[in-house]
Amino acid sequence: MSSPRLSLLTLAMIVLGGLGCAGKGGGTDGTGGSTSTGGATGTGGATGTGGATGNGGSTGSGGTNGTGGATATGGATGQGGSSGTTGTGGATGSGGASATGGAGGSATGPGSYALNPPKQCDNQFFVQGCQSGMANTTCGGVCAAANACEDISQKPKADVGFLCPRFALASSEMAQAAIDDFGASSPFDYAIVGHDVDQNGLDGSAKSTCCQCYQLIYSLPENEARVNGNGASAIAIPRPLIVQAFNTAAGGGQNFDVFMGAGGFGANNACDPNFSGLKSQSGLYMYSMFPEQGEANAGGVNAATQLAGCKDNNNLVSSATLSSSTCQGNVQSACSMFASTTLTATALSDSIQSCKASNDPNQYRHINWQVYAKKIECPAHLTQVTGCKLAAQGLPAANPSVTTATQAAADSSFRAMSGGGSPYSTTTMQDCCKPTCAWQDWVTGQNGGLTAVGQYNSFYTCDQSGVPVTE
């Protein structure tokens, strides 16, 4: 998680303090992102703000200082796109859930994961037309939703929001969405990321990155997973990711903070009730048991740094060490520690699967990487999982012909360096907090200035069972 980022608006009738929480946690060098909580409940029509972010933690020692180096082993070149799921209708309600085809693929129709739009009473800092406690006003007089990572005592009757497990890397919904957009041999995996505006780089002078999508091509891992600690990659290069931005205060415009199972707390924890070092301000949690390796601020269940048997005698990681029976046995054991008395079976399974998949020695993403990056239009089925659909911006579609660092380096539409001059990188996180981009204020509102498709104007917020809250 990252250095703090402050955003407060003083409005005419009432100051609505929107807490944003940020901190180190994902990745050994990484970020966990902000978690804006919206405005306090009031009686006027003022709009709350995203608010101050919490303090970051210490910076890890993961090395992202290499340039050039390994030639990627490539991913599959893909098939362009299948007919996808053909569903007979989409979710009803404003905005609709029907898709017209994924950018870069030819899938049509909504996936089985497509839902109604996010609940509009829960994705605004302060609901216009609402008077607190007045049931005959908009949203029944409950004028602001709450974040599981804030003190909810001042928001009676408010829905308390969490980060949805279905968004995790390698969840069943994300895996199916990638297939629906690009076919059974999709060259991409899908994920969501915390990402700040890359000024003068990928994002130009944008106000917000919320709900924007990027194609990421893996290049080099941090130093401990490189030959002799500073050479070519000593581990397999993962498939490219297509990611959608869901959070801010994520380590700067050069960083993409990937949400994955047990990816790491930072300044916040609405996941684990048993972790004494960091408690949820709301007192609410998604899990009853949670893997505590690498918590907090050390990247969560990262096999390379947290589990026995995953390094050699020189304290370096290789494909052989990650694939050892000891290492993978410890991965399975750690990732199987997830348990919950509130989550659905699917949400719990998604968490476990994401933790295991991110530590797969052939697709090892639970470590910091340097990447090539390109801003793209979001594939249709990815946005059906997340709930946030931006209107077309004239951006290029994902390119399934570019899957390796060598190919990305030869394609001028991909960038290796951010506008600030640092290499693009990935880190990891999971804090279970309601994220910045689950507030429409950061998308179509004053903090965002973007145009959404109907009411699909924010990421879904999930309740404590891991189910998205919809219209």
C-alpha positions as CSV (number, residue, x, y, z in Angstrom):
1,M,0.0,0.0,0.0
2,S,1.2,3.5,-0.4
3,S,2.1,6.9,0.7
4,P,-0.9,9.0,1.8
5,R,-3.1,11.0,-0.5
6,L,-5.4,13.7,0.7
7,S,-8.7,14.8,-1.0
8,L,-11.2,17.0,1.0
9,L,-14.0,19.2,-0.4
10,T,-15.5,21.8,1.8
11,L,-19.1,22.3,0.7
12,A,-21.7,25.0,1.6
13,M,-23.9,23.2,4.1
14,I,-21.8,20.6,5.7
15,V,-18.3,19.2,5.7
16,L,-18.5,15.5,4.8
17,G,-15.3,13.8,5.7
18,G,-14.6,10.9,3.4
19,L,-11.9,8.7,4.9
20,G,-9.5,7.2,2.4
21,C,-7.2,4.6,3.8
22,A,-3.9,3.7,2.3
23,G,-1.0,1.7,3.4
24,K,1.8,-0.6,2.5
25,G,0.8,-4.2,2.2
26,G,0.5,-5.6,-1.2
27,G,3.8,-7.0,-2.5
28,T,7.2,-6.7,-0.8
29,D,7.5,-3.3,-2.3
30,G,3.9,-2.5,-2.8
31,T,0.7,-0.9,-2.1
32,G,-2.7,-1.6,-1.0
33,G,-4.6,1.4,-2.1
34,S,-7.1,3.8,-0.7
35,T,-10.5,3.0,0.6
36,S,-12.7,6.1,0.4
37,T,-15.6,5.8,2.7
38,G,-17.8,8.7,1.6
39,G,-19.3,11.4,3.6
40,A,-20.9,11.4,7.0
41,T,-24.6,11.3,7.2
42,G,-26.2,14.7,7.3
43,T,-29.5,16.5,6.7
44,G,-28.4,18.8,3.9
45,G,-27.8,18.1,0.3
46,A,-24.1,18.5,0.4
47,T,-21.9,16.0,-1.3
48,G,-19.1,14.2,0.6
49,T,-15.6,13.7,-0.6
50,G,-13.1,10.9,-1.0
51,G,-11.2,12.1,2.0
52,A,-7.8,11.7,3.6
53,T,-5.9,8.5,3.2
54,G,-4.1,6.6,5.9
55,N,-0.4,6.3,6.4
56,G,1.6,3.9,4.4
57,G,3.9,1.4,5.9
58,S,7.6,0.6,5.4
59,T,9.0,0.0,2.0
60,G,10.2,-3.5,1.3
61,S,13.4,-4.4,-0.4
62,G,12.1,-5.9,-3.5
63,G,14.2,-4.8,-6.5
64,T,12.5,-3.3,-9.4
65,N,15.6,-1.5,-10.7
66,G,16.4,-3.9,-13.6
67,T,16.1,-2.8,-17.1
68,G,15.8,-5.0,-20.1
69,G,16.9,-8.5,-19.4
70,A,14.9,-11.6,-19.7
71,T,13.1,-12.6,-22.9
72,A,9.7,-13.6,-21.9
73,T,8.7,-17.2,-22.6
74,G,5.5,-15.9,-24.2
75,G,1.9,-16.7,-23.6
76,A,-0.5,-18.2,-26.0
77,T,-1.3,-16.1,-28.9
78,G,-5.0,-16.5,-28.4
79,Q,-7.8,-17.2,-30.8
80,G,-9.4,-13.8,-31.1
81,G,-12.6,-14.6,-29.3
82,S,-15.3,-17.1,-29.1
83,S,-19.0,-16.8,-29.4
84,G,-19.0,-16.4,-25.7
85,T,-22.0,-17.0,-23.5
86,T,-25.2,-16.3,-25.3
87,G,-27.5,-15.6,-22.4
88,T,-31.1,-14.7,-23.3
89,G,-31.3,-11.3,-21.8
90,G,-29.3,-9.3,-19.4
91,A,-30.0,-8.0,-16.0
92,T,-32.9,-5.7,-16.0
93,G,-32.9,-2.2,-14.6
94,S,-31.3,1.1,-15.7
95,G,-28.4,0.7,-17.9
96,G,-29.0,-2.9,-18.7
97,A,-26.4,-5.6,-18.5
98,S,-26.3,-6.7,-22.1
99,A,-22.9,-6.7,-23.8
100,T,-22.2,-6.0,-27.4
101,G,-18.9,-7.7,-27.6
102,G,-15.6,-7.6,-25.8
103,A,-12.9,-5.2,-26.9
104,G,-10.4,-7.5,-28.6
105,G,-12.8,-10.4,-28.8
106,S,-16.0,-11.4,-30.4
107,A,-18.1,-12.6,-27.5
108,T,-21.6,-11.4,-27.4
109,G,-24.3,-11.4,-24.7
110,P,-24.0,-11.2,-20.9
111,G,-22.1,-13.8,-18.9
112,S,-23.7,-15.8,-16.2
113,Y,-22.0,-13.3,-13.7
114,A,-23.8,-10.3,-15.2
115,L,-25.9,-8.4,-12.7
116,N,-28.1,-5.3,-12.3
117,P,-26.2,-2.1,-11.8
118,P,-24.6,-1.2,-8.5
119,K,-27.0,0.0,-5.8
120,Q,-27.1,3.8,-6.3
121,C,-28.0,4.5,-2.7
122,D,-24.7,2.8,-1.7
123,N,-22.3,4.3,-4.2
124,Q,-22.6,8.0,-3.4
125,F,-20.8,10.0,-0.8
126,F,-24.1,11.7,0.0
127,V,-27.4,11.0,-1.8
128,Q,-29.0,14.0,-3.3
129,G,-32.7,14.4,-2.1
130,C,-32.0,12.4,1.0
131,Q,-32.7,13.7,4.5
132,S,-31.1,11.7,7.2
133,G,-33.7,9.7,9.2
134,M,-36.6,10.8,7.0
135,A,-38.0,7.6,5.5
136,N,-40.1,9.4,2.9
137,T,-37.0,10.9,1.3
138,T,-34.6,9.4,-1.3
139,C,-33.0,6.1,-0.1
140,G,-35.3,5.9,2.8
141,G,-33.4,8.6,4.7
142,V,-30.2,6.5,4.8
143,C,-28.1,9.1,3.0
144,A,-24.6,7.5,2.9
145,A,-23.3,4.0,2.9
146,A,-20.4,2.8,5.0
147,N,-17.0,1.2,4.5
148,A,-16.0,-1.9,6.5
149,C,-12.7,-0.1,7.2
150,E,-14.3,3.0,8.9
151,D,-16.0,3.7,12.1
152,I,-19.6,3.1,11.3
153,S,-21.1,4.4,14.6
154,Q,-22.0,7.7,12.9
155,K,-23.9,5.9,10.1
156,P,-26.8,4.1,11.7
157,K,-28.7,1.8,9.3
158,A,-26.1,2.3,6.6
159,D,-25.1,-0.7,4.4
160,V,-21.5,-1.7,5.2
161,G,-19.5,-2.4,2.1
162,F,-16.6,-4.8,1.5
163,L,-14.3,-5.6,-1.5
164,C,-15.9,-8.4,-3.6
165,P,-14.0,-11.7,-3.6
166,R,-15.3,-12.3,-7.2
167,F,-12.9,-9.6,-8.4
168,A,-9.8,-11.5,-7.3
169,L,-7.2,-12.7,-9.8
170,A,-8.2,-16.3,-10.9
171,S,-11.6,-16.2,-9.4
172,S,-14.2,-18.3,-11.2
173,E,-16.0,-15.2,-12.5
174,M,-12.8,-13.5,-13.7
175,A,-11.6,-16.7,-15.4
176,Q,-14.9,-17.2,-17.2
177,A,-15.0,-13.6,-18.3
178,A,-11.6,-13.8,-20.0
179,I,-12.8,-16.9,-21.8
180,D,-16.1,-15.2,-22.8
181,D,-14.1,-12.3,-24.3
182,F,-11.2,-14.1,-25.9
183,G,-12.0,-17.7,-26.2
184,A,-11.1,-20.9,-24.4
185,S,-7.4,-20.3,-25.2
186,S,-7.4,-16.7,-24.0
187,P,-3.9,-15.2,-23.9
188,F,-5.0,-13.0,-21.0
189,D,-6.0,-13.4,-17.3
190,Y,-8.2,-10.7,-15.7
191,A,-7.7,-8.8,-12.5
192,I,-8.4,-5.5,-10.8
193,V,-5.7,-3.1,-9.6
194,G,-5.1,-0.1,-7.5
195,H,-3.6,2.5,-9.8
196,D,-2.9,6.3,-9.5
197,V,-3.0,8.7,-12.3
198,D,0.2,8.4,-14.3
199,Q,0.7,12.1,-15.1
200,N,2.2,12.7,-18.5
201,G,2.2,9.0,-19.1
202,L,-0.5,6.4,-19.6
203,D,-3.2,8.6,-18.0
204,G,-2.1,12.1,-19.2
205,S,-3.9,14.7,-17.1
206,A,-6.9,12.6,-16.0
207,K,-8.5,13.4,-12.7
208,S,-9.1,9.7,-11.9
209,T,-8.1,6.3,-13.1
210,C,-11.3,4.6,-11.8
211,C,-12.6,1.9,-14.1
212,Q,-10.0,2.4,-16.7
213,C,-8.4,-0.7,-18.2
214,Y,-4.8,-1.6,-19.1
215,Q,-3.0,-4.4,-20.8
216,L,0.1,-5.5,-18.7
217,I,2.9,-7.6,-20.1
218,Y,5.2,-9.1,-17.5
219,S,8.9,-8.5,-18.0
220,L,11.2,-9.0,-14.9
221,P,10.5,-10.1,-11.3
222,E,12.1,-8.5,-8.3
223,N,15.7,-9.2,-7.7
224,E,15.4,-12.4,-5.5
225,A,13.7,-14.1,-8.5
226,R,16.4,-13.2,-11.0
227,V,19.5,-15.2,-12.0
228,N,22.2,-14.3,-9.5
229,G,19.9,-11.7,-8.0
230,N,20.3,-9.2,-10.9
231,G,20.1,-11.0,-14.2
232,A,17.3,-12.6,-16.3
233,S,14.2,-13.9,-14.7
234,A,14.8,-17.2,-12.9
235,I,11.1,-18.0,-12.9
236,A,8.5,-18.5,-15.7
237,I,7.0,-15.3,-17.1
238,P,3.2,-15.2,-16.4
239,R,0.6,-14.6,-19.0
240,P,-0.4,-11.0,-19.6
241,L,-3.1,-9.4,-17.5
242,I,-6.0,-7.2,-18.6
243,V,-6.8,-5.1,-15.5
244,Q,-9.4,-2.6,-14.4
245,A,-8.5,0.1,-11.9
246,F,-10.6,-0.1,-8.7
247,N,-8.6,1.8,-6.1
248,T,-6.3,4.8,-5.6
249,A,-3.4,5.7,-3.3
250,A,-1.7,2.6,-4.8
251,G,1.9,3.5,-4.9
252,G,2.0,6.1,-7.7
253,G,1.2,6.3,-11.4
254,Q,3.9,3.7,-12.2
255,N,2.3,1.0,-10.1
256,F,-0.5,-1.6,-10.5
257,D,-1.5,-3.1,-7.2
258,V,-3.2,-6.4,-8.1
259,F,-6.0,-7.8,-5.9
260,M,-5.4,-11.5,-5.2
261,G,-6.2,-13.9,-2.3
262,A,-4.1,-13.1,0.7
263,G,-2.3,-10.4,-1.3
264,G,-1.4,-8.4,1.8
265,F,-2.9,-5.8,4.2
266,G,-1.5,-2.4,4.4
267,A,-3.1,0.3,6.7
268,N,-6.4,-1.6,6.8
269,N,-7.8,-5.0,7.5
270,A,-11.5,-6.0,7.2
271,C,-10.5,-9.5,6.4
272,D,-9.1,-11.2,9.5
273,P,-10.6,-10.8,13.0
274,N,-7.8,-12.7,14.6
275,F,-4.9,-10.5,13.5
276,S,-4.1,-8.5,16.6
277,G,-1.8,-6.0,14.8
278,L,-4.5,-4.4,12.8
279,K,-8.2,-4.3,13.5
280,S,-11.1,-3.2,11.4
281,Q,-12.6,0.1,12.6
282,S,-16.1,-1.2,12.0
283,G,-15.5,-4.4,13.9
284,L,-16.7,-6.3,10.9
285,Y,-14.7,-8.9,8.8
286,M,-15.3,-11.1,5.7
287,Y,-13.5,-14.1,7.1
288,S,-13.5,-16.0,10.4
289,M,-10.0,-17.4,9.6
290,F,-7.4,-15.9,7.3
291,P,-3.8,-16.8,6.3
292,E,-1.6,-14.5,8.3
293,Q,1.8,-15.2,6.6
294,G,3.2,-11.9,5.4
295,E,0.7,-9.7,7.4
296,A,0.8,-6.8,7.6
297,N,3.0,-4.9,5.1
298,A,4.9,-7.9,3.8
299,G,2.8,-9.0,0.8
300,G,0.6,-11.7,2.4
301,V,1.1,-15.4,1.2
302,N,4.0,-14.8,-1.0
303,A,5.8,-18.1,-1.4
304,A,9.1,-16.5,-2.2
305,T,9.3,-14.5,0.9
306,Q,7.0,-16.1,3.5
307,L,7.0,-19.8,3.1
308,A,9.6,-22.4,3.8
309,G,11.2,-24.4,1.1
310,C,10.7,-21.8,-1.7
311,K,14.3,-20.4,-1.9
312,D,17.7,-21.9,-2.5
313,N,20.7,-21.7,-0.2
314,N,21.6,-18.3,-1.6
315,N,18.2,-17.0,-0.6
316,L,17.1,-16.8,-4.3
317,V,13.9,-18.0,-6.0
318,S,13.8,-20.1,-9.1
319,S,11.3,-22.2,-11.0
320,A,12.8,-25.3,-9.3
321,T,12.5,-23.9,-5.8
322,L,8.9,-22.7,-6.4
323,S,8.0,-26.1,-7.8
324,S,9.4,-28.1,-5.0
325,S,7.1,-30.3,-3.1
326,T,7.9,-28.5,0.2
327,C,7.2,-25.1,-1.3
328,Q,3.9,-26.1,-3.0
329,G,2.8,-28.1,0.0
330,N,3.2,-24.9,2.2
331,V,1.3,-22.9,-0.4
332,Q,-1.6,-25.3,-0.3
333,S,-1.6,-25.3,3.5
334,A,-1.5,-21.5,3.8
335,C,-4.1,-20.8,1.2
336,S,-6.4,-23.4,2.7
337,M,-6.6,-21.4,5.9
338,F,-9.4,-19.2,4.6
339,A,-12.7,-19.8,6.4
340,S,-15.8,-17.7,6.9
341,T,-19.2,-17.9,8.6
342,T,-20.7,-15.3,6.4
343,L,-19.3,-15.7,2.8
344,T,-21.1,-17.8,0.2
345,A,-19.3,-21.0,-0.8
346,T,-18.4,-19.4,-4.2
347,A,-16.9,-16.3,-2.6
348,L,-14.8,-18.5,-0.2
349,S,-13.7,-20.8,-3.0
350,D,-12.7,-17.7,-5.1
351,S,-10.4,-16.5,-2.2
352,I,-8.7,-19.9,-1.8
353,Q,-8.3,-20.4,-5.6
354,S,-6.8,-16.9,-6.1
355,C,-4.3,-17.4,-3.3
356,K,-3.2,-20.8,-4.8
357,A,-3.1,-19.6,-8.4
358,S,-1.1,-16.5,-7.6
359,N,1.6,-18.8,-6.2
360,D,1.5,-21.2,-9.1
361,P,5.2,-21.7,-10.2
362,N,4.1,-21.4,-13.9
363,Q,2.1,-18.2,-13.3
364,Y,3.8,-16.8,-10.3
365,R,2.3,-13.3,-9.7
366,H,2.5,-13.1,-6.0
367,I,5.8,-11.2,-6.2
368,N,6.6,-7.7,-7.6
369,W,7.2,-7.5,-11.4
370,Q,8.2,-4.9,-13.9
371,V,5.7,-4.7,-16.7
372,Y,5.0,-3.0,-20.0
373,A,1.6,-1.2,-19.9
374,K,-0.9,0.1,-22.4
375,K,-4.2,1.8,-21.7
376,I,-7.1,0.1,-23.5
377,E,-10.9,0.0,-23.8
378,C,-12.3,-2.4,-21.2
379,P,-13.4,-5.8,-22.5
380,A,-17.2,-6.2,-22.1
381,H,-17.3,-9.3,-19.9
382,L,-14.7,-7.9,-17.5
383,T,-16.9,-5.0,-16.7
384,Q,-19.9,-7.3,-16.2
385,V,-17.9,-8.9,-13.3
386,T,-16.9,-5.5,-11.8
387,G,-20.1,-3.5,-12.5
388,C,-18.2,-0.4,-13.8
389,K,-18.7,0.3,-17.5
390,L,-17.2,3.4,-19.0
391,A,-18.6,4.8,-22.3
392,A,-16.3,4.2,-25.3
393,Q,-13.3,6.6,-25.2
394,G,-11.7,5.9,-28.5
395,L,-8.9,3.8,-26.9
396,P,-7.4,0.8,-28.6
397,A,-8.7,-2.7,-27.8
398,A,-6.5,-5.3,-26.1
399,N,-4.0,-6.8,-28.5
400,P,-3.8,-10.6,-28.2
401,S,-0.8,-10.6,-30.5
402,V,1.4,-8.9,-27.9
403,T,2.0,-11.3,-25.0
404,T,5.8,-11.1,-24.3
405,A,8.1,-8.4,-23.2
406,T,10.0,-8.7,-26.5
407,Q,6.8,-8.1,-28.4
408,A,5.8,-5.2,-26.2
409,A,9.3,-3.6,-26.5
410,A,8.9,-3.6,-30.2
411,D,5.4,-2.1,-30.1
412,S,5.4,1.7,-29.6
413,S,1.9,1.6,-28.1
414,F,3.3,-0.1,-25.0
415,R,5.3,1.8,-22.4
416,A,7.9,0.5,-20.1
417,M,8.4,3.8,-18.2
418,S,5.9,5.9,-16.4
419,G,5.5,9.7,-16.9
420,G,7.5,10.1,-13.8
421,G,10.4,8.1,-15.2
422,S,10.0,4.9,-13.1
423,P,9.4,1.5,-14.6
424,Y,5.9,0.2,-14.5
425,S,5.5,-2.4,-11.8
426,T,3.0,-4.6,-10.0
427,T,2.4,-5.3,-6.3
428,T,-0.2,-7.3,-4.5
429,M,-3.0,-6.7,-2.0
430,Q,-6.1,-7.8,-0.2
431,D,-7.6,-5.7,2.6
432,C,-11.3,-6.4,2.1
433,C,-12.2,-2.7,2.3
434,K,-14.7,-1.0,0.1
435,P,-12.5,0.6,-2.6
436,T,-12.3,4.1,-4.0
437,C,-14.0,3.2,-7.3
438,A,-17.0,1.7,-5.6
439,W,-18.1,5.4,-5.2
440,Q,-19.5,6.9,-8.3
441,D,-18.1,10.3,-7.1
442,W,-14.7,9.0,-8.2
443,V,-16.1,7.9,-11.6
444,T,-18.8,10.1,-13.0
445,G,-18.8,12.6,-10.1
446,Q,-16.6,15.6,-9.3
447,N,-13.6,13.5,-8.4
448,G,-13.8,11.5,-11.7
449,G,-15.4,13.4,-14.5
450,L,-15.9,10.3,-16.6
451,T,-18.9,9.0,-18.5
452,A,-20.4,5.7,-17.6
453,V,-23.0,3.4,-19.3
454,G,-26.2,4.1,-17.5
455,Q,-26.1,3.2,-13.8
456,Y,-23.0,1.1,-14.2
457,N,-21.1,4.0,-12.7
458,S,-19.0,2.3,-10.1
459,F,-17.5,-1.0,-9.0
460,Y,-19.9,-3.2,-7.1
461,T,-19.8,-3.2,-3.4
462,C,-20.2,-6.5,-1.7
463,D,-22.0,-7.3,1.6
464,Q,-20.5,-9.5,4.3
465,S,-21.6,-12.6,2.4
466,G,-19.5,-11.5,-0.6
467,V,-22.6,-10.9,-2.8
468,P,-22.6,-7.6,-4.9
469,V,-25.3,-5.1,-3.8
470,T,-27.3,-4.1,-6.8
471,E,-30.3,-2.2,-7.9
